[in-house]
Every structure is written in C-alpha cells, then in structure tokens.
Amino acid sequence: MSRTASPWPAPRTRRAGRLRVAVVGGGITGLATAWHLRDRADVTVHEASDRLGGEIRTIDLVGAPMDVGADAFLARHPEGERLVRALGFGDDDLVAPATGQVHVWTRGRLRPLPGATVFGVPTDLPALARSGVLSPAALARAAAEPLLPRRRTAGDRSVADLVAERFGPAVVDALVEPLLGGVYAGRADRLSAEATVPQVWRAAAEHRSLLQGLREQRAATAAADRPVFLTVRGGMGRIVERLREDLADRVHLDSAVTSLRRQDGAWHLQVPGRSVVADRVVVAVPPAAAARLLVGLDDGAARELAGIVTASVGVVALAYDHADAVDVPAGSGLLVPRSEGRSIKAVTIASRKWPHHANREHFVLRASVGRVDDASALDLDDDELVARVDAEVAEALGIRGRARASLVQRWPDALPQYDVGHRARVDRIRHAVDAHPGLYVGGAALDGLGIAARAKDAERLADAVMDSAR
C-alpha cells in the first residue's frame, strides 16, 4: 500500500546548519522521537543491544507471526494511531478486537469480568452481582459505597487504599489487582492511584461517591464510536521495522553510551570505539541505565531514577489443536488474582480476540507471568515454565490436550513501577534535567506504559528539542 504523508511540519531551515541530536535508546520512545526529528535535524539513535523496539517483538509461532511483547495500542488516545498511520499503516493493516469479554479465574472457576468497570472499579452494581466475582458479603460491602462519607485526603495514595476504602478490599483483590498485575506486574498497595488510574483518582477528588463520579465519566465518553485497542496485522514488530526503514543509517546497534558530559557548549557521548558530539541529547532508556549516565552530571536526578523499581515478566505463547480447544469459553482472555496462587497472571486468547488469528491452523494464546514481588516462575528453565503454564491454562480454559508448540520470551526489568509519589518524583527529575541545556529524559519509567503513551512522549520530546533551537 502507499505510504501516507506525515502530518508533522515540514523541516525548517536553521541559520547555522542542522541541529545535531543524539537519541540514547532504541525502544519505541527513542525510535519515534528520532523519526519525528529525521527531517529537521541530524539525528542518530544509539541502542546498546543488537535489536530495536524494546518490549515490542513479533516472532514466528507455527508458521505465523505472534507478538510476545506489546500486542496492541490504546486507540482512544490519539497519539498511538497517529504515529502508526503516519508510518503508512492503513485501515487494512489495523485490526480491532473481535470481543472484549474477559474472565477472572477466581473462587474456583472462570467468572466474567463485570461490565462497565474502570480499571476494575465497578460502576454497575447489578452487573457486579451477576458476575459472581464477589462473595455475598463482599458484594454488600461494595454496594454501600454511595452511602459512605467523602474523605478528603491530600497527596497521592495507593490504588488499594483509595479503592478499598470505598468498595472494600475484595474489589481490590478480585478485580483491580488483576488488571494492575496485567499492565504493571505491580502491587495495588504500592502503585500510585494518581499515576496509574488517573480516571479513578480524578473521580475520587471531584465527587463524594466514587461510583457516581466514574459513572459520569463513562457517560461522557459513551458516544465515542471507537475500539479501545487496535493491533497491526502481521504483528506490532512491523511498527519497529517501519521506523527503522525510515531512519535507515541513523540507527546504530550495539552502540552503548557509556558516558555523557557537557563540554564547550556541546554534549559528548562515549560509544564503543568513538566519541559522538551532539547539540541535544535525548535519554530514553530504562531507569537504571539512565541513572548510570547521569551520575556525576546530575546526582539528584540519577538518585531519583535509580529509585524507580522495575518488574521482570515473561510471555509464554502456546499453540493447540483446534479440536482440543472446543470447550474454551467465549472471550478474549482471562485475569488471575494473585490470591489464587497461580503462576499465570493473565492470558490473551489470540484466536478469539483478534480476527486475523481466528483462522490460523492452530488455536493460539499467550500467557504472562512474573510480578514485582514474585519472579519465581521466571527462575524456571523454558521447558519447566512451558509445562507449568500449559497445565494452568488447560485447567482454567478446559483445553483437552497439551500445547503442540510454544515460545518463551523473558523481559527482565521491563516494567517500571509507578509507586505512590511517582508524579512528584517525575517532576523532580524533569526539574533537575532542565538545569542542563540540551538534555532531555523520556521513556516508560516516567509517564506512561504502552505504545500510545510512548508515542505521545516522543512527540513531546521532539517538539522540545526543536523549540530549543528557535
């Protein structure tokens, strides 16, 4: 198909030649930032490893592409789709889920995730009751939320503190924590409500009843006739491939930046075998790597970045005979509360969720393992991990036979934890970095997981770089 024209401004001429920009990190943030700058500056990307894309990876599973990292992007946030379409992907490439029904494996069996929840927080009490996710006592506690007095609390709070206060701890354990576990691999009693569930945070701040506040939010967005998520036919790795094609020789693999210093009005980066000189530097790497670069340059920012905890996770993709999967219930996947004591924390049933996987020769799905406080599953070797995940998936979904093929992808220290106070931490990091002209810090460690958030960050970073040259 033909490539669409970029919606971003045409290059503008600078009086003293083009700006030299070095981007540290070849994940989606760094690549997209460089892509935005490619026609406006002399930009280079330095990636320490031998591959690009960070936690985006598509590999072959029984003869067809399978995502073993990010498998979709939020379509209701415009930046992700804006980037993807500007890269030339059109309607034929973008696929919406065939179903949004998710189940929760709790209290001995699969139960439907109640409709009309906001990150697991209920807004429809009858739907919550019909789901059977909560015991009668826990349901009665949740139903009392509209009657509770408003608590005015200054400052950030954990998600568990906020939601349990209003609906009771069972709602956190059975609904909110599994969703947080799927996205952040984190703990609800540590994660920041302000940073991880901002809709819930705002509703709590603006309304006496959290349930009523979230109902009003949902009503305001109900008319949006758009899917929540989109994916790319052929795998999300195609986005990385397209970015690399457009950036061409501006990308340098196995090019770890080992030091960063300011001298004579320019930035000097040490990479294997040479020094790179740049007018502007964008650091878009995981927090520990960013902290190491800033030690000695800005120790305060380095300490703040080093304080961001990360979780290691893994994805196990499995392929089954269709005949063995006939009893799998309708729906796109399942969530597993940590209280269930299972290794798997979420399963995406790709053959049900995505239309382009429905007619594959095998029935395919992917399970995720690993939490910030429990990496025991990742200590297993690949064969042991596949056997355990296969058994748990079969038990949960009613699959009759063993998987015919499998893939294991481990993502060490992949998911930054937005613990209570995270927004204030990010403000301190950015305030410190602002004291160093021409230095910019971005990436998932600061303000948002997922491709849409990373695309938004890339726009911000590229605009800031070019605005500084005016």
NUDOKE-405865 format. One line per field, with one value per residue (C-alpha): x, y, z; residue in one letter; residue number from 1. Coordinates in steps of 0.02 Angstrom, whole numbers, always signed. Each point is the difference from the previous one (the first is absolute). Layout:
<atoms>
px: [X,...]
py: [Y,...]
pz: [Z,...]
rest: [A,...]
nr: [NUM,...]
</atoms>
This chain:
<atoms>
px: [+0,+55,+78,-99,+77,+62,-117,+146,+74,+124,+183,+47,+167,+118,+120,+158,-33,-100,-14,+98,-110,+54,-138,+55,-111,-80,-165,-163,+25,+174,-44,-158,+90,+136,-131,-84,+169,+70,-42,+35,+165,+152,-59,+81,-69,+118,-66,+105,-68,-7,-187,-122,-173,+21,-147,-75,+43,-88,+64,-63,-113,-50,+17,-79,+55,-35,+31,+96,+8,-125,-141,-110,-11,-135,-104,-97,+161,+40,+190,+25,-112,+66,+176,-50,-100,+139,+115,-113,-112,-179,-170,+48,+147,-89,-107,-124,-41,-141,-55,+34,-67,+128,-15,+73,+64,-56,-94,+28,-55,-7,-119,-35,+85,-148,-46,+18,+154,+138,+163,-99,-93,-187,-125,-145,-47,-128,+132,+121,-127,-37,+183,+18,+177,-35,-70,-170,+84,+126,-138,-99,+155,+26,-184,+16,+124,-125,-49,+175,+59,+129,+179,+109,+180,+142,+136,+19,-69,+19,-133,-43,-22,-115,-108,-10,-56,-148,-45,+88,+159,-84,-26,+185,+51,-120,-14,+122,+159,-13,-14,+146,+97,-31,+59,+133,+37,-13,-85,-159,+57,+156,-52,-48,-184,+45,+123,-77,-189,-20,-184,-36,+110,-93,-171,+46,+63,-152,-146,-60,-42,+135,-130,-102,+154,+56,-177,+3,+170,-63,-156,+107,+99,-138,-33,+178,-26,+177,+81,+101,+149,+74,+138,+99,-33,+161,+59,+48,+180,-48,-6,+180,+50,-81,+85,+167,-28,-37,+147,+119,+183,-45,-22,+152,-17,+125,+36,-11,+25,+118,+25,-82,+79,-20,+153,+26,-186,-28,-42,+129,-57,+119,-51,+106,+155,-45,-72,-160,-27,-178,-92,-146,-14,-160,+19,-136,+62,-58,+20,+155,+92,-54,+59,+173,+18,-48,+115,+126,-101,-154,+8,-172,-86,+105,-58,-182,+14,+92,-143,-127,-30,-25,-88,+60,-132,-16,-116,-36,-87,-86,-79,-131,-99,-169,-85,+78,-65,-185,-52,+94,-132,-37,+105,+166,+93,+8,+76,+65,+2,+161,-102,-31,+183,+26,+152,-101,-71,-88,-40,-41,-95,+66,-109,-155,+57,+74,-92,+162,+49,-169,+34,+176,+42,+16,-93,+122,+12,+129,+19,+97,+97,+102,-41,+105,+7,-3,+116,+1,-77,+142,+126,-60,+84,-100,-64,-55,-84,-94,-58,-66,-86,-73,-75,-75,-71,-77,-79,-70,-67,-48,+129,+9,+175,+174,+70,+73,+124,+61,+106,+75,+48,+78,-2,+119,-32,-126,-139,+36,-105,-95,-1,-87,+80,+52,-65,+98,+155,-20,-18,+163,+90,-59,+39,+177,+25,-65,+155,+106,-31,-30,-31,-168,-60,-148,-58,-123,+81,-73,-176,-91,+14,-60,+25,-124,+85,+170,-57,-63,+165,+95,-101,+37,+185,+19,-96,+105,+160,-52,-78,+168,+82,-114]
py: [+0,+179,+96,+147,+172,+49,+119,+84,+165,+5,+26,+178,+78,+44,+145,-95,-173,-145,-44,-155,-112,-162,-115,-126,-154,-93,-42,+69,+168,+28,-61,+104,+155,-21,-31,+165,+88,-88,+137,+145,-48,-111,-136,-164,-140,-100,-167,-105,-169,-85,+31,+144,+23,-31,-106,-11,-163,-108,-175,-154,-126,-150,+94,+167,+158,+12,+149,-47,+177,+141,-69,+155,+186,+110,+69,+124,+97,+78,+2,-186,-12,+166,-70,-166,+81,+126,-149,-58,-128,+14,-73,-169,-11,+49,-129,+25,-137,-118,-8,+95,-130,-43,-130,-5,-167,+13,-95,-164,+41,+127,+143,+145,+164,+113,+125,+186,-7,+130,-92,-126,+130,-35,+126,-123,-90,-118,-55,-26,-110,-103,-36,-101,+65,+57,-96,+61,+89,+86,+50,+79,+98,+64,+49,+115,+114,+138,+17,+27,+175,+85,-5,+147,-58,+107,-79,-161,-166,-180,-75,-126,+136,+102,-140,-109,+148,+25,-177,-117,-104,-140,+116,+39,-183,-73,+139,+145,-94,-125,+144,+91,-163,-19,+175,+40,-169,+103,+5,+98,+49,+84,+69,+183,+35,+169,-74,-169,+28,+186,-15,-79,+127,+146,-74,-23,+179,+77,-102,-61,-170,-82,-109,+152,+94,-144,-20,+181,-24,-151,+92,+141,-121,-125,+82,-34,-126,-67,-162,+12,-91,-29,-114,-16,-145,-98,+54,+156,-30,+75,+171,-20,-61,+152,+121,-82,+6,+186,+38,-110,+32,+119,-154,-80,-169,-67,+182,+15,+176,-18,+181,+168,+170,+182,+90,+159,+23,-175,-172,-140,-180,-146,-152,-152,+60,+182,+159,+79,+188,+68,+162,-90,-168,-99,-138,-130,-156,-98,+91,-93,+35,+182,+17,-67,+129,+144,-45,+141,+110,+17,-113,+54,-55,-158,-45,+29,-109,-136,-1,-58,-185,-114,-167,-145,-93,-135,-49,-181,-23,-167,-85,-138,-110,+80,-163,+14,+177,-22,+25,+164,+128,+150,+151,+83,-57,-21,+83,-90,+84,-23,-77,-152,-51,-36,+35,+77,+172,+28,-91,+77,-123,+65,-116,+77,+178,+42,-40,-26,-141,-87,-104,-54,-185,-7,+75,+127,+97,+84,+1,+123,-40,+98,+132,+133,-102,-175,-51,-184,-55,+86,-101,-157,-53,+14,-179,+9,+168,-60,-158,+99,+133,-132,-94,+156,+64,-170,-6,+175,-10,-182,-43,-188,-28,+67,+144,-52,+145,+136,+156,+79,+184,+69,+186,+39,+164,+46,+85,+155,+14,+163,-10,+128,+170,-42,+161,+103,-104,+34,+186,-2,-93,+120,+153,-65,-41,+170,+76,-81,+86,-120,-154,-89,-156,-107,-179,-116,+24,+174,+21,-140,-180,-56,+57,+143,+75,-25,+82,+149,+13,-7,+146,+98,-36,+41,+164,+48,-32,+106,+138,+19,+47,+146]
pz: [+0,-23,+143,+65,+18,+172,+94,+88,-59,-142,+45,+38,-42,+142,-17,+47,-71,+64,+183,+51,+109,+83,+61,+132,-11,-144,+82,-68,+89,-70,-175,-13,+66,-130,-134,+39,-9,-153,-125,+119,+80,-21,+118,+50,+109,+112,+59,+117,-56,-169,-27,+1,+72,+185,+59,-174,-87,-128,-36,-91,+87,-106,-162,+43,+91,+187,+113,+157,+67,-25,-107,-21,+32,+77,-142,+106,+30,-169,+3,-28,-151,-64,-2,-77,-140,-34,-24,-141,+84,-62,+38,-73,+120,+160,+89,+142,+126,-47,+182,+159,+123,+132,+138,+174,+66,+179,+134,-89,-177,-140,+29,-119,+37,+38,-134,+23,+111,-4,+28,+101,+103,-20,-64,-24,+160,-80,-126,+142,+89,-157,-29,+161,+22,+178,+146,+66,+146,-112,-121,+142,+52,-177,-18,+152,-91,-48,+183,+68,+50,-106,+62,-45,-5,-63,-103,-96,+63,-51,-112,+135,+131,-110,-70,+156,+103,-116,-58,+121,-18,-99,-150,+3,+16,-129,-129,+14,+46,-145,-124,+80,-2,-185,-44,+131,+82,+158,+170,+25,+175,-71,-169,-10,-32,-72,-126,-44,+7,-30,-46,+168,+88,-80,+36,+183,+11,-85,+71,+168,-75,-105,-85,-52,-58,-110,-70,-55,-81,-96,-55,-69,-109,-43,-169,-60,-140,+2,+57,+159,-77,-172,-59,-161,-116,-10,+171,+95,-52,-168,+85,+55,-174,-82,+120,-35,-188,+7,+115,-103,+43,+140,+112,+84,+85,+128,+36,+189,+65,+148,+48,-27,+35,-46,-67,-101,-30,-71,+63,-13,+3,+9,-103,-45,-90,-19,+72,-67,+11,+3,+31,+83,+88,+31,+130,-25,+89,+153,+166,+61,-163,+1,+180,-44,-138,+114,+145,+15,-116,+110,+151,+61,-160,-1,+175,-45,-155,+95,+125,-129,+29,-150,-21,-105,-98,-131,-141,-47,-167,-30,-151,+16,-116,-29,+49,+174,+24,-42,+181,+23,+53,-108,+38,-32,+154,+186,+152,+153,+172,+96,+142,-111,+17,-186,-106,-142,+31,-165,-162,-169,-110,-165,-105,+79,+29,-170,-163,-97,+119,-7,-156,+42,-11,+189,+146,+72,+162,+109,+188,+106,+158,+126,+129,+84,+160,-77,-141,+49,-165,-92,+98,-91,-159,-161,-1,+182,-26,-154,+90,+149,-106,-117,+148,+80,-165,-37,+173,-13,-177,-15,-134,-24,-69,+22,-101,-168,-6,+117,+13,+155,+6,+159,+33,+145,+93,-134,+97,+106,+156,+24,+189,+112,-30,-177,-79,+126,-38,-186,+34,+99,-139,-134,+106,+27,-184,-54,+80,-137,-167,-141,+108,-2,+90,-52,-4,+84,+171,+12,-64,-85,-57,-170,-178,+5,+153,-79,-162,+100,+92,-165,-69,+159,-6,-185,+21,+150,-95,-147,+107,+88,-165,-39]
rest: [M,S,R,T,A,S,P,W,P,A,P,R,T,R,R,A,G,R,L,R,V,A,V,V,G,G,G,I,T,G,L,A,T,A,W,H,L,R,D,R,A,D,V,T,V,H,E,A,S,D,R,L,G,G,E,I,R,T,I,D,L,V,G,A,P,M,D,V,G,A,D,A,F,L,A,R,H,P,E,G,E,R,L,V,R,A,L,G,F,G,D,D,D,L,V,A,P,A,T,G,Q,V,H,V,W,T,R,G,R,L,R,P,L,P,G,A,T,V,F,G,V,P,T,D,L,P,A,L,A,R,S,G,V,L,S,P,A,A,L,A,R,A,A,A,E,P,L,L,P,R,R,R,T,A,G,D,R,S,V,A,D,L,V,A,E,R,F,G,P,A,V,V,D,A,L,V,E,P,L,L,G,G,V,Y,A,G,R,A,D,R,L,S,A,E,A,T,V,P,Q,V,W,R,A,A,A,E,H,R,S,L,L,Q,G,L,R,E,Q,R,A,A,T,A,A,A,D,R,P,V,F,L,T,V,R,G,G,M,G,R,I,V,E,R,L,R,E,D,L,A,D,R,V,H,L,D,S,A,V,T,S,L,R,R,Q,D,G,A,W,H,L,Q,V,P,G,R,S,V,V,A,D,R,V,V,V,A,V,P,P,A,A,A,A,R,L,L,V,G,L,D,D,G,A,A,R,E,L,A,G,I,V,T,A,S,V,G,V,V,A,L,A,Y,D,H,A,D,A,V,D,V,P,A,G,S,G,L,L,V,P,R,S,E,G,R,S,I,K,A,V,T,I,A,S,R,K,W,P,H,H,A,N,R,E,H,F,V,L,R,A,S,V,G,R,V,D,D,A,S,A,L,D,L,D,D,D,E,L,V,A,R,V,D,A,E,V,A,E,A,L,G,I,R,G,R,A,R,A,S,L,V,Q,R,W,P,D,A,L,P,Q,Y,D,V,G,H,R,A,R,V,D,R,I,R,H,A,V,D,A,H,P,G,L,Y,V,G,G,A,A,L,D,G,L,G,I,A,A,R,A,K,D,A,E,R,L,A,D,A,V,M,D,S,A,R]
nr: [1,2,3,4,5,6,7,8,9,10,11,12,13,14,15,16,17,18,19,20,21,22,23,24,25,26,27,28,29,30,31,32,33,34,35,36,37,38,39,40,41,42,43,44,45,46,47,48,49,50,51,52,53,54,55,56,57,58,59,60,61,62,63,64,65,66,67,68,69,70,71,72,73,74,75,76,77,78,79,80,81,82,83,84,85,86,87,88,89,90,91,92,93,94,95,96,97,98,99,100,101,102,103,104,105,106,107,108,109,110,111,112,113,114,115,116,117,118,119,120,121,122,123,124,125,126,127,128,129,130,131,132,133,134,135,136,137,138,139,140,141,142,143,144,145,146,147,148,149,150,151,152,153,154,155,156,157,158,159,160,161,162,163,164,165,166,167,168,169,170,171,172,173,174,175,176,177,178,179,180,181,182,183,184,185,186,187,188,189,190,191,192,193,194,195,196,197,198,199,200,201,202,203,204,205,206,207,208,209,210,211,212,213,214,215,216,217,218,219,220,221,222,223,224,225,226,227,228,229,230,231,232,233,234,235,236,237,238,239,240,241,242,243,244,245,246,247,248,249,250,251,252,253,254,255,256,257,258,259,260,261,262,263,264,265,266,267,268,269,270,271,272,273,274,275,276,277,278,279,280,281,282,283,284,285,286,287,288,289,290,291,292,293,294,295,296,297,298,299,300,301,302,303,304,305,306,307,308,309,310,311,312,313,314,315,316,317,318,319,320,321,322,323,324,325,326,327,328,329,330,331,332,333,334,335,336,337,338,339,340,341,342,343,344,345,346,347,348,349,350,351,352,353,354,355,356,357,358,359,360,361,362,363,364,365,366,367,368,369,370,371,372,373,374,375,376,377,378,379,380,381,382,383,384,385,386,387,388,389,390,391,392,393,394,395,396,397,398,399,400,401,402,403,404,405,406,407,408,409,410,411,412,413,414,415,416,417,418,419,420,421,422,423,424,425,426,427,428,429,430,431,432,433,434,435,436,437,438,439,440,441,442,443,444,445,446,447,448,449,450,451,452,453,454,455,456,457,458,459,460,461,462,463,464,465,466,467,468,469,470]
</atoms>
